Amino acid sequence: MRKKAVKPSAYLTEVKALSDRIVKAQQPIRILDAIKWDDHIKQAFFEGDCKKSPIVTPDYYQKRPLGFDPNEKKHEFYQIERDLMRKLGQLNPLSVIMRRICKEYLDVVRMLEARGKPTFSNISQELYGSSQDVFHVGDPTIADLGSMMEGTLSQLLQLDFLVEEPKTINAKDAVDILNEKIQTVFPGEGLRAMLSDGIVADAAAGTDYIKLRTDALFNMRDLRVLEVHEIWVHLGTTLNGLAQPYCTFLGKGPPSATITQEGLAVLMEILTFSSTPNRLMRLINRVRAITLAEEGADFLDIFDFFREKGLDKEESYTLSSRVFRGSSSDGMPFTKDLTYIKGFVLTYNFMRLAVNKGKPDRIPLLFCGKTMIEDMKVLVDLVEEGTVIAPRFLPPQFKDLMGLSSWLSFSRFMSSMNFKQLEQDYANVL
């Protein structure tokens, strides 16, 4: 006998309606499309023998349509925010979360309105962070982490036995390989890998796809990183978010969710032994570049920074333009690329504290959708009451928490040890 469907309460019906409005309102907002630089800027830079900074002004950005009216979009989010107060109240946990998301999207719209102006970078720092932010009171800054990691990784990259294999797999073959992996992990879900000419990075994930840049080359380790980073985390959390019956906003992430998302993705690379010193150095170089730009470096300074790291002109330009996209070539940076390392540290700390507090069952809830660490306590209650459903897809490392808990159980003790003293004590051993 078929079980009779339970009709959602008036409260849950209201939650879903308001959540759906947020999802619909954010659909035309495409941050990276709105701030990327056209190919003619790159061509002009190379024609000038890489000696003149690209000319990118507010007028240049105004010629790139946003795909929505900023004033109408701000009014739309303001109205949703007001309706959340009217219908769910000020202190209701979901009201608090969804109102914060509305405020974030209001900031995003204001940031895009200010492309090419100092305000753009100021709002970017509010949304994604600054290299001068500390993780916790008294801790080093993100910039400090970048400097420390750079020293360690530079030593490792000099070792012959840690050299990566050549990149001999073209993008078309890589798409075929990734599509096989997608079908293994998500059979019948309609997800796919495909080629694209319109992205800056070698690869990027969308709602139901992974795009690979047509002219990019890969090796098998690169594809393993894409599998755990893009497929397991980004596509996996999207599917889990889209499966939510009421909190549909979990299927779409605002900037603050990007921090947790990228942190989880980098963590998966490390947990699966997929990452490499070279891969981590690329992430750290982005932190270092943003740090330099926040300290006053312009496009040419950052381009030279990447050239000194041994990168060719093409990649140095690509990474430098990531730093200044949305800004001007002598302005403050777009700080999104801090989220990989910042998110990794915050997510790792959340996990080790969850184990230390005897609550490792909280960790898989990071995969319920596009979650934010600051909402995890509320998320536990929402799952217990059935407003949010537990993640349908989890990477293998998070399905059985015994191994993960064992690995993390020593973390508090290990982090309390004096590293300088360890160096001295082990001096005759290493």
C-alpha positions in Angstrom: 0.0 0.0 0.0 1.4 3.4 -1.0 2.3 5.7 1.9 0.1 8.8 1.8 2.1 12.0 1.2 2.2 14.3 4.1 1.1 17.8 3.3 3.7 20.4 4.4 2.7 22.8 7.1 1.8 26.4 6.3 5.2 27.3 7.8 7.2 25.0 5.5 5.1 26.1 2.5 6.0 29.7 3.3 9.7 28.8 3.8 9.8 27.2 0.3 8.0 30.1 -1.3 10.5 32.6 0.1 13.4 30.4 -0.6 12.3 29.9 -4.2 12.1 33.7 -4.6 15.7 34.0 -3.6 16.8 31.3 -6.1 14.8 33.0 -8.9 16.1 36.5 -8.0 19.8 35.5 -8.2 19.5 33.6 -11.5 20.6 36.5 -13.8 23.5 37.5 -11.6 26.7 36.2 -13.2 29.6 37.7 -11.3 32.5 36.3 -13.3 30.9 37.0 -16.7 30.3 40.6 -15.6 33.9 41.2 -14.6 36.1 39.2 -17.0 38.3 40.9 -19.5 37.8 40.5 -23.3 40.4 38.9 -25.5 41.2 42.3 -27.2 42.7 43.5 -23.9 45.0 40.5 -23.8 46.0 41.0 -27.4 46.8 44.7 -26.8 48.9 43.8 -23.8 51.0 41.3 -25.8 51.3 43.6 -28.8 52.8 46.2 -26.4 55.5 43.6 -25.5 53.9 43.1 -22.0 55.3 46.5 -20.9 52.0 48.6 -20.7 49.3 47.8 -18.2 45.9 46.9 -19.7 43.6 49.9 -20.0 40.5 48.9 -18.1 38.2 51.7 -17.0 34.7 52.0 -15.5 33.5 52.9 -19.0 34.8 49.6 -20.3 32.7 47.7 -17.8 29.6 49.7 -18.5 29.7 48.4 -22.1 29.4 44.9 -20.7 25.7 44.4 -19.9 24.8 42.8 -16.5 21.7 41.1 -17.8 19.5 42.7 -15.2 18.6 46.2 -14.0 20.6 46.8 -10.8 17.9 49.1 -9.3 15.2 46.6 -9.9 17.3 43.7 -8.6 18.2 45.6 -5.4 14.5 46.4 -4.9 13.6 42.7 -5.5 16.0 41.5 -2.8 14.9 44.2 -0.4 11.3 43.1 -0.8 12.2 39.5 -0.1 14.1 40.6 2.9 11.1 42.5 4.2 8.8 39.6 3.5 11.0 37.3 5.5 10.6 39.6 8.5 6.9 39.9 8.0 6.2 36.2 7.5 8.9 34.3 9.4 10.0 36.9 12.0 13.2 38.5 13.0 14.6 35.7 15.2 13.5 32.7 13.2 16.8 30.8 12.3 15.8 30.4 8.6 14.7 34.0 8.4 18.1 35.1 9.8 20.0 32.9 7.2 17.8 33.9 4.2 17.9 37.6 5.1 21.7 37.5 5.3 21.7 35.9 1.8 19.6 38.7 0.5 22.0 41.2 2.0 24.9 39.4 0.3 23.2 39.6 -3.1 22.5 43.3 -2.5 26.2 43.7 -1.9 27.0 41.7 -5.1 24.7 44.0 -7.2 26.4 47.1 -5.6 29.8 45.6 -6.3 29.0 45.0 -10.0 27.6 48.5 -10.3 31.0 49.8 -9.1 33.1 47.8 -11.6 36.4 49.7 -12.3 36.0 51.8 -9.2 37.6 51.5 -5.6 34.2 50.5 -4.2 34.3 47.3 -6.2 37.3 46.0 -4.3 36.0 47.3 -1.0 32.8 45.2 -1.4 34.9 42.3 -2.7 36.8 42.2 0.6 33.5 42.2 2.5 32.2 39.3 0.5 35.3 37.1 0.1 37.8 38.5 2.7 41.1 40.3 2.6 44.6 38.9 2.8 45.0 40.8 6.1 42.1 39.0 7.8 43.0 36.7 10.7 41.4 33.3 11.0 40.9 33.7 14.8 42.0 36.2 17.4 45.8 36.2 17.8 46.3 33.9 14.8 48.4 34.7 11.6 46.7 36.4 8.7 45.9 34.8 5.4 48.9 36.7 4.0 51.1 35.1 6.7 49.8 31.7 5.8 50.7 32.4 2.1 54.2 33.4 3.1 54.8 30.4 5.3 53.4 27.9 2.7 55.4 29.5 0.0 58.7 28.8 1.8 57.8 25.1 2.4 56.4 24.5 -1.1 59.4 26.2 -2.8 61.7 23.6 -1.2 59.5 20.7 -2.3 59.3 21.9 -5.8 63.1 21.7 -6.2 63.0 18.0 -5.6 63.3 15.9 -8.8 61.2 13.0 -7.5 58.2 15.4 -7.0 58.1 16.6 -10.5 54.6 16.2 -12.1 54.0 14.1 -15.2 53.7 16.0 -18.5 50.3 17.3 -19.5 49.6 15.3 -22.6 45.8 14.8 -22.5 43.9 17.3 -24.6 40.6 18.8 -23.5 38.4 16.6 -25.7 39.9 13.4 -24.3 39.7 14.9 -20.8 36.0 15.5 -21.3 35.5 11.9 -22.2 37.4 10.6 -19.2 35.5 13.0 -16.8 32.1 12.0 -18.3 32.9 8.4 -17.5 33.7 9.4 -13.9 30.5 11.4 -13.7 28.4 8.5 -14.8 30.1 6.3 -12.2 29.4 8.7 -9.4 26.1 10.2 -10.5 24.4 7.7 -12.9 21.3 9.0 -14.6 21.5 12.5 -13.0 22.1 14.3 -16.3 25.4 15.8 -15.3 28.2 16.2 -17.9 31.6 17.5 -18.8 31.9 19.7 -21.9 34.3 21.9 -23.8 34.1 25.7 -23.6 36.0 28.7 -25.1 34.6 31.2 -22.7 36.4 30.5 -19.4 39.7 31.8 -18.0 40.6 28.8 -15.8 41.4 25.4 -17.2 38.1 24.1 -15.8 35.0 25.4 -14.0 31.8 23.9 -12.6 28.3 25.0 -13.3 25.0 23.8 -12.0 25.0 20.5 -13.9 28.2 20.5 -15.8 32.0 20.9 -15.8 33.5 23.1 -18.5 37.0 22.5 -19.7 38.8 25.2 -21.7 39.2 24.0 -25.3 43.0 24.6 -25.5 43.9 23.3 -22.1 46.1 20.3 -21.5 45.9 17.9 -18.6 47.6 14.8 -17.0 45.8 12.1 -15.1 46.5 13.7 -11.7 44.9 16.9 -13.0 41.8 14.9 -13.9 41.8 13.2 -10.5 41.8 16.7 -8.9 38.9 17.7 -11.1 37.1 14.6 -10.1 37.2 15.2 -6.4 37.2 19.0 -6.5 34.6 19.7 -9.2 32.5 16.5 -9.3 32.5 15.2 -5.7 32.2 18.6 -4.1 30.8 21.2 -6.4 28.4 19.0 -8.4 27.7 16.8 -5.4 26.6 19.7 -3.2 24.6 21.2 -6.0 22.6 17.9 -6.4 22.1 17.7 -2.6 21.0 21.3 -2.5 18.6 20.9 -5.4 17.1 17.9 -3.6 16.0 20.0 -0.7 12.2 20.1 -0.4 11.9 23.5 1.3 15.3 25.2 1.7 15.8 25.4 -2.0 18.3 28.2 -1.5 20.8 25.5 -0.6 21.1 24.7 -4.3 22.6 28.1 -5.1 25.5 29.6 -3.2 26.1 33.3 -2.4 29.7 34.5 -2.0 29.9 33.3 1.7 29.1 29.8 0.6 32.0 30.0 -1.9 34.4 30.0 1.0 33.0 26.8 2.5 32.7 25.2 -1.0 36.2 25.9 -2.1 37.5 25.0 1.3 35.8 21.6 1.1 37.0 21.1 -2.4 40.7 21.7 -1.5 40.2 19.6 1.6 39.0 16.7 -0.6 42.1 17.1 -2.8 44.3 16.7 0.2 42.3 13.9 1.9 42.4 11.8 -1.3 46.1 12.4 -1.8 45.2 14.0 -5.2 46.9 17.3 -4.7 50.5 18.1 -5.3 53.0 20.7 -4.1 52.7 22.3 -7.5 48.9 22.5 -7.3 49.1 24.0 -3.8 51.8 26.5 -4.9 49.4 27.7 -7.6 46.8 28.4 -4.9 49.3 30.0 -2.6 50.6 32.2 -5.5 47.1 33.6 -5.9 47.1 34.5 -2.2 50.5 36.1 -2.6 49.4 38.0 -5.6 46.3 39.4 -3.9 48.4 40.3 -0.9 50.8 42.3 -3.1 47.9 44.0 -4.9 46.3 45.0 -1.6 49.7 46.5 -0.7 49.7 48.6 -3.8 51.2 46.5 -6.6 49.7 47.1 -10.1 49.1 44.7 -13.0 52.6 44.8 -14.3 54.0 44.1 -10.8 51.8 41.0 -10.5 52.6 39.9 -14.0 56.3 40.1 -13.2 55.6 38.2 -9.9 54.2 35.3 -11.8 56.9 35.4 -14.5 59.5 35.2 -11.7 57.7 32.1 -10.5 58.6 30.5 -13.8 55.2 30.8 -15.5 55.0 31.7 -19.2 53.5 34.9 -20.5 50.1 33.4 -21.2 49.6 31.9 -17.8 51.1 35.0 -16.1 48.6 37.2 -17.9 45.7 34.9 -17.1 46.5 34.8 -13.4 47.2 38.5 -13.2 43.9 39.3 -14.9 42.1 37.1 -12.3 43.5 39.4 -9.6 42.3 42.7 -11.3 39.1 41.5 -13.0 36.3 43.9 -12.1 38.9 46.5 -11.0 41.4 48.5 -13.0 45.0 47.5 -13.7 46.3 49.8 -11.0 43.4 49.4 -8.6 42.7 47.1 -5.6 42.1 43.4 -6.3 39.1 41.1 -6.7 39.7 38.8 -3.7 37.7 35.7 -4.6 40.9 33.6 -5.1 41.5 33.8 -1.3 38.6 31.5 -0.7 40.4 28.3 -1.6 43.0 28.6 1.2 40.8 30.6 3.6 38.0 28.1 3.2 40.3 25.1 3.6 41.6 26.4 7.0 38.1 27.3 8.3 36.6 24.0 7.1 39.5 21.9 8.5 39.2 23.7 11.9 35.5 23.1 11.9 36.0 19.3 11.3 38.7 18.9 13.9 36.7 20.8 16.5 33.6 18.7 15.7 35.7 15.5 16.4 37.2 17.0 19.6 33.7 17.9 20.9 32.4 14.4 20.1 30.2 15.6 17.3 31.7 14.1 14.1 28.2 13.5 12.8 28.0 17.2 12.1 30.7 17.0 9.4 28.6 15.4 6.6 26.1 18.1 6.9 28.6 20.4 5.1 27.4 18.6 2.0 23.7 19.3 2.4 24.0 22.0 -0.3 25.8 25.3 -0.7 26.3 25.6 3.1 28.1 28.1 5.3 30.1 27.1 8.4 28.4 29.7 10.5 25.0 28.1 9.8 26.0 24.5 10.9 24.5 24.6 14.3 21.2 25.7 12.9 21.5 23.2 10.1 21.7 20.3 12.6 18.3 21.4 14.1 16.8 21.8 10.6 17.9 18.2 9.7 16.5 16.8 12.9 13.1 18.4 12.4 13.0 17.4 8.7 13.1 20.9 7.2 16.4 20.1 5.6 17.2 16.6 4.4 20.6 14.9 5.0 22.9 14.9 2.0 22.0 12.1 -0.5 25.5 12.1 -2.0 28.7 12.0 0.1 32.3 11.4 -0.9 33.6 8.0 0.4 35.7 9.7 3.1 32.6 11.1 4.7 30.3 8.1 4.5 32.1 6.2 7.2 33.3 8.7 9.8 35.5 6.3 11.8 38.6 6.8 9.6 38.1 10.6 9.4 37.5 10.8 13.2 40.6 8.8 13.9 42.7 11.0 11.6 41.4 14.2 13.2 41.5 13.0 16.8 45.2 13.8 17.2 44.9 17.2 15.7 44.5 19.2 18.9 47.5 17.6 20.5 49.7 17.9 17.4 48.9 21.6 16.8 49.8 22.4 20.4 53.4 21.2 19.9 56.2 23.8 19.5 57.3 23.5 15.9 60.6 25.4 16.4 61.5 23.0 19.3 60.6 20.1 17.1 63.0 21.4 14.4 65.8 21.6 17.0 65.1 18.1 18.4 64.9 16.5 15.0 68.0 18.3 13.7 70.2 15.2 13.9 67.5 13.0 12.4 66.6 14.9 9.3 
